[in-house]
Amino acid sequence: MISSFLLLAAAQNTTWYVLPLAGAISLVYSASRYELTERILKRAARLFLTITGFMAGVFVILWLLSANL
């Protein structure tokens, strides 16, 4: 039973941890700069999209560079 759990944990793709991490970073950064809740959420969403877009762009570039290896 423990070995099957370890195999399941090893098969889990850790790339999905990027989304909650980017969300937490966006919220904390925006909350440290602004006071109004509406503005914090709006800026956090914008920063979240910026972070994930940049990381997706880097992923695509690395994927294209490694395709011919």
Secondary structure as UniProt FT lines:
FT   HELIX           2..11
FT   HELIX           14..17
FT   HELIX           18..33
FT   HELIX           37..66
FT   TURN            67..68
//
